[in-house]
Amino acid sequence: MSKVTSDMAMSLDGFVAGPDQSLENPFGEGVGERLHRWMFEEPETHAAVIEGITAAGAFIMGRNMFGPGRDGWDLDWTGWWGDEPPYHAPVFVLTHHPREPLPMKGGTTFTFVTDGIEAALAQAREAAGDRDVAIAGGARTVNQFLAAGLIDELRLHVAPVILGRGERLFEGVGDVTLEPIGGTSGSSLVTHLGYRVIR
């Protein structure tokens, strides 16, 4: 049976993004690529992990991950990733503002969901078929799914940096038990940890 997974790059002190995300600072102030250097500087070393991140049949993300806007849509904005986003699968974006689906090159179509996480998950499961559904982020979105008991497997990619502030994973999720699965792996830039989420 398919799983609901989430992969999150995280600092040692639990932050997955810095504060004040903007067009100039998509990961928030003071973060840049620090949490994701391993993906860009050592892709061969972490090829299996990167393949696992992108292997889902559908993805769910929050409005903040899709773009820097918070109010009505700028319809010229099509995401951070250019004409061909890396998902190559349906992506469901949680938002309070309706928008028509946005097809992109390479098989990614962004569908904007205004009626909550359960509705987004139902649509993503249908789109994914027998493949997994991935909760792509950001922190608030993953925390909502964790609090609702809707994530089966959490994979953390911990960079050896301290951010001190920003968007923190596990905030407001309640009592969650994580059971380690597999061993740790990584490099000097990251440690990969996998957990089954016990409800």
Beta strands, then each sheet from edge to edge (+ up, - down):
strand 1: 4-11
strand 2: 15-17
strand 3: 58-62
strand 4: 90-94
strand 5: 102-103
strand 6: 109-113
strand 7: 133-137
strand 8: 153-159
strand 9: 167-168
strand 10: 177-180
strand 11: 185-187
strand 12: 190-198
sheet 1: 5+ 6- 4- 3- 7- 1- 8- 12+ 10-
sheet 2: 5+ 6- 4- 3- 7- 1- 8- 12+ 11-
sheet 3: 2+ 9-
end
